[in-house]
Every structure is written in structure tokens, then in C-alpha cells.
Amino acid sequence: NVAEAMTFGEAMENQLVALIEENSDLRYQLQETDEQIRSYNEEILNVEQGWQVAVSEINDARNQASQLSVENEVLKNKIDELKGKCEVLEIAMDNMIVDRLKDKEQMDQTQQNQQKTEKNISQLKETNQKLITNLSQNEETQQKLHYLQHELETEKERRKEKEIAFEINSERTSKAEQRVSELESENQKLQQ
């Protein structure tokens, strides 16, 4: 029982070490996710700045188009080009928002996994402590059992000695009775 408990305790400790390593990996993944989110935020700021620049260019182009009819067609082409850039920027921003939402979901899942891991670690520590307590109790029980076995062997030896002494006494008594009987018989013969 003690050996099984110790083996089980070692298995629990190994599982505890594995869970601690898994927890460290999850923390590292969470840190990477935070860094990705920061990078996306910087990209969004760049997109917003590009958007502002594009809007400013569109406004300038519209003003020039209204003032310079000769350059109207050129300005229209410029506006179309800028609109295309804006559409590209809008698509890029939408994609970044989607990626950011996905990263947030992944971060939430990582936090949930980390909480589960910490809970499992706590439960394993509690179980390991119980095993240590049971092991200590088993050792005390074995010591008591060893003491009782020693007492039993001692008592057996005492009884055996008493039995031998009783047999010796019985043999001596039997010889003494036989001798008394012989003396009585001789005494009767002498009296006759």
C-alpha cells in the first residue's frame, strides 16, 4: 500500500509539473496575442491616418475640380484613384477588425484554459497533500503492526518456555509419584 501510494504520489507530481509547463506555455501564448493586438492597433492607426490623408486629397481634388474646369477630367481620374485607395483601406480595416475580434476570442479562450490549468494544479496539490498524509498514517500503522508482531512473537516464546517448564515439572512429578509407589510397596513387603 505504501509503495502504491508513493508511486501514485510521484505520478501526481509528474502531472503537476506537466500542468505547470502547460500553464507557462499558455502565458507565453497570451503574451504573443497581446503583442499581435498592439501591432494591429498600430496598423489601424496607420490606416486611419492614411484615410485622413485620402479624404484630404479628395477634398482638395473636389475644390480644384470646381475651380478649374480645364483640369476637371484629370481631377475626376484622380478622385477615382483615391476612391479605389479608400476602398482598399476600408477592406484592410475591416479585415483587421475581424482579425482583432478573432484574437480577442483566442485570448479569452487562453485565459479560460489558464484558469482551468490553475484549478487542476490546485486540485493536484490538494490530492498530493492528502496522499502525503495517508502515507504518514500508513507508516504509523506499520510501526504499530511491527510492534504488535514483536510482542506476539515474545508472548509465543514465553508460552513455549512455560510449556517446556510444565512438561519438565510433569515428568519430575511422575517420577516422584512412581518412586513413592515403589517405596510404599517395599514398605508393605517389609511389614509382612
N, C-alpha and C positions, 0 to 999 in steps of 0.2 A: 504493500500500500504506500509506504514512504517513497519507494523508488518510482512508482507510478505518479505520485503527486509531484515529485521533483521533476520528472520528465514532462509532465503536463505544465508545470511552472516554467520550465525552460522554453516550451513551445509558446506559452503565453508571452514570455519576454521577447522571443523572436518576432512574434506577431506585433508586439508593441513597437519594436524597432522598425519593422516594415511600415507600420502606420505613421510613425514619426517621420520617416523618409518620404512617404506619400504626402504628408502634410507640408513638408518643406518644398516638394515639387509644386504643390498647389499654390503655395505662397509665391514661388518664383513665377508661375503662370499668371497669377494675379498682377504681379509687378509688371510683367511684359504687356498685359492687357492695358494697364494704366498708361504705360509709355506709348502704346499704339493710339489710345484715346487722345493723349496730348498731341501726338503727331497729326491726328485727324483734325483737332481743333485748330492747329496752326495752318493746316491746308484750307480749312473752311475760312479762316481769316484772310488768307491769300485770295481765295475765290471771291470773298466779299469785296476786298479791295479791287480786284480785277473787275468785278461787277460795277463798282462805283466809277472806275475809270471808263468802262464801256458806256455807262449811262451818260457820263460827262461828254464823251466823244459823240454820242448820239445827239445830245442837246446842241453841241457845237455844230454838228453837221446840219441839224434842222435849221438853226439860225442862219448858217451860211446859205442853205438852200432857199430860204425865204428872201435873203438879201441879194443873192447872186443867181439870177435865172440862167445865166450862161453856163454856170457850173452845176446846174440842177441835176443833170443826168449822172455826172460823176459822183455827186454827193449821194444820190439815190443808191448807186452801187456800193458806196462806202457804208451807207446805212444798212443795206442788206448784208454786207460782210460782217458788220458789227452785230447785227441781229443773230447771224449764224454763230458768232463767238458767244453771244449771250446764251443762246440755246445750249451750246456745248457746256458753258459754265453751269447752267441750270441742271443739266443732266449730271454733270460731275458732282454738283452739290447734293442732288437727290441720292446719287449713289453713296456719297459719303455719309449722308444721314442714315441710309439703310445700314451701311456698314457699322456706323456708330451704335445703332439700335441692336444689331447682332452682337457687337462687342459687349454692350451692357447686359444682354441676356446671358452671354458666356460668363461675364464677371459675376452675375447673380448666381449662376449655376456653380461656379467655382467657390463662391462664398458658402453656398449650401453644402457642397462636398466637404469643405474645410470644417464646417460646423459638425457634420456627421463624423468626420475623422476625429475631431477633438472629443466628441461624445464617446466614440468607440475606445479612444485612448483612456478616457476616464473610467469607463466600464472595465477595461482590461486591468487598469491599475487596481481597481477595487477587487476584482476577481483574484489578481495576483496576491493582494494582501490577505484575502481570505485563505488562499492556498498556503501562504506562509504561516498563518495562524493554525490551520489544520495540521500542517506538518509539525509545528511545535507541540501541539496537543498529542499527535501520534507518537512523537519521540518520548513525551512524558509517560504515555500509556505503555510504551515498550519498556521503559525503565522500570515501571511498576510491575509489569509482567515478568521481567527478568528477575526482579527482587522476589516475587512470589514463587517463581520456579526454583530459585535458590533455596528459599525457605522450605518448599515442598521436598526437595532433594535432602535437605538437612533432616527434616522430620522423618523421611523414609529411612535414612541411615540410623537415626535414633531408635526407631521401631525395630529395625533389623538387629541392632545391638541388644535391645530388650528381649527380642525373641530368642537370640542366641543365649543370653544370660538365663532366660526362663528354661530353655532346653537343658542347659548345664545343671541348673538347680533341680530340674525334674529328674535328671539322670542320677544326681547325687542322692536325692530323696529316695529314689527307687532302690539304689544300692544300700542305703541305710536301712530301709524297711526290710530288705532281704536279709541283711546282717542281723537285725533284731529277731527276725523269724528263725534264723539259724541258731542264735543264742538261746532263744526260748525252747527250741527243740532239744538242744543239748542239755539245757537245764532240766527239762522234763525227764530225759534219759537218766541223768544223774540222780534225780529224786527217786526214780524207780529202783 
